[in-house]
Amino acid sequence: MAEKWYVARTEPRSEHLAEDRLERDGYQVFLPRIRSTKINPRNEFVPLFPGYLFLKLDREMSPIKPSHRLMGWVSFDGETPWIPDSAMEELISR
Protein backbone atom coordinates (compact mmCIF):
# COMPACT_ATOMS: atom_id res chain seq x y z
CA MET A 1 0.00 0.00 0.00
CA ALA A 2 1.30 3.47 -0.84
CA GLU A 3 1.81 6.31 1.59
CA LYS A 4 -1.16 8.63 2.04
CA TRP A 5 -1.92 11.73 4.08
CA TYR A 6 -4.00 11.30 7.25
CA VAL A 7 -5.08 13.59 10.07
CA ALA A 8 -3.74 12.53 13.46
CA ARG A 9 -4.84 13.68 16.91
CA THR A 10 -1.98 14.69 19.18
CA GLU A 11 -1.75 14.72 22.92
CA PRO A 12 -2.99 18.03 24.37
CA ARG A 13 -0.67 20.93 23.54
CA SER A 14 1.89 18.52 22.04
CA GLU A 15 1.60 19.38 18.36
CA HIS A 16 5.14 20.77 18.08
CA LEU A 17 6.64 17.87 20.04
CA ALA A 18 4.79 15.33 17.90
CA GLU A 19 5.93 17.08 14.73
CA ASP A 20 9.55 17.11 15.89
CA ARG A 21 9.63 13.45 16.94
CA LEU A 22 7.82 12.20 13.84
CA GLU A 23 10.14 14.17 11.53
CA ARG A 24 13.16 12.86 13.46
CA ASP A 25 11.93 9.33 12.69
CA GLY A 26 11.63 10.12 8.97
CA TYR A 27 7.92 10.84 8.60
CA GLN A 28 6.57 13.63 6.41
CA VAL A 29 4.51 15.93 8.67
CA PHE A 30 2.57 19.12 8.07
CA LEU A 31 1.56 21.27 11.02
CA PRO A 32 -0.09 24.46 9.71
CA ARG A 33 0.55 27.51 11.89
CA ILE A 34 -0.82 31.02 12.13
CA ARG A 35 0.55 34.09 13.83
CA SER A 36 -0.64 34.28 17.43
CA THR A 37 -2.99 37.14 18.31
CA LYS A 38 -1.69 37.11 21.89
CA ILE A 39 1.59 38.64 22.90
CA ASN A 40 3.59 35.58 23.80
CA PRO A 41 7.32 35.64 23.11
CA ARG A 42 7.57 31.84 23.30
CA ASN A 43 4.90 31.10 20.68
CA GLU A 44 4.78 33.69 17.93
CA PHE A 45 3.08 31.08 15.74
CA VAL A 46 0.44 28.64 17.00
CA PRO A 47 -1.20 25.60 15.37
CA LEU A 48 -4.05 26.42 12.99
CA PHE A 49 -5.80 23.23 14.15
CA PRO A 50 -4.86 22.73 17.82
CA GLY A 51 -4.54 19.06 18.68
CA TYR A 52 -4.16 17.87 15.08
CA LEU A 53 -1.49 17.46 12.43
CA PHE A 54 -1.23 15.96 8.97
CA LEU A 55 0.94 12.88 8.56
CA LYS A 56 1.96 11.01 5.42
CA LEU A 57 2.53 7.30 5.89
CA ASP A 58 1.48 3.78 5.05
CA ARG A 59 -0.75 3.06 8.07
CA GLU A 60 -0.42 -0.70 7.64
CA MET A 61 3.39 -0.67 7.52
CA SER A 62 4.47 2.32 9.63
CA PRO A 63 4.80 1.82 13.38
CA ILE A 64 3.68 4.72 15.53
CA LYS A 65 5.43 4.84 18.91
CA PRO A 66 4.20 6.37 22.19
CA SER A 67 7.06 8.88 21.91
CA HIS A 68 5.37 10.30 18.80
CA ARG A 69 2.73 11.86 21.10
CA LEU A 70 -0.26 10.78 18.97
CA MET A 71 -3.62 9.79 20.44
CA GLY A 72 -5.23 8.40 17.31
CA TRP A 73 -6.62 9.17 13.89
CA VAL A 74 -9.52 11.30 12.77
CA SER A 75 -12.17 8.75 11.82
CA PHE A 76 -15.81 8.78 10.75
CA ASP A 77 -18.07 5.77 11.35
CA GLY A 78 -15.00 3.63 11.99
CA GLU A 79 -13.35 4.63 8.71
CA THR A 80 -10.12 6.65 8.65
CA PRO A 81 -10.21 8.79 5.51
CA TRP A 82 -7.04 9.84 3.72
CA ILE A 83 -6.43 13.14 1.99
CA PRO A 84 -5.42 13.23 -1.69
CA ASP A 85 -1.92 14.54 -2.44
CA SER A 86 -3.41 17.32 -4.61
CA ALA A 87 -5.47 18.63 -1.69
CA MET A 88 -2.45 18.53 0.63
CA GLU A 89 -0.28 20.32 -1.95
CA GLU A 90 -2.90 23.08 -2.10
CA LEU A 91 -3.09 23.32 1.70
CA ILE A 92 0.69 23.38 2.09
CA SER A 93 1.09 26.06 -0.58
CA ARG A 94 -1.25 28.39 1.29
HELIX and SHEET records of a PDB file:
HELIX    1   1 GLU A   15  ARG A   24  1                                  10    
HELIX    2   2 PRO A   66  HIS A   68  5                                   3    
HELIX    3   3 ASP A   85  SER A   93  1                                   9    
SHEET    1   A 4 GLN A  28  PHE A  30  0                                        
SHEET    2   A 4 TYR A  52  LEU A  57 -1                                        
SHEET    3   A 4 LYS A   4  THR A  10 -1                                        
SHEET    4   A 4 LEU A  70  TRP A  73 -1                                        
SHEET    1   B 2 ARG A  33  ARG A  35  0                                        
SHEET    2   B 2 PHE A  45  PRO A  47 -1                                        
END                                                                             
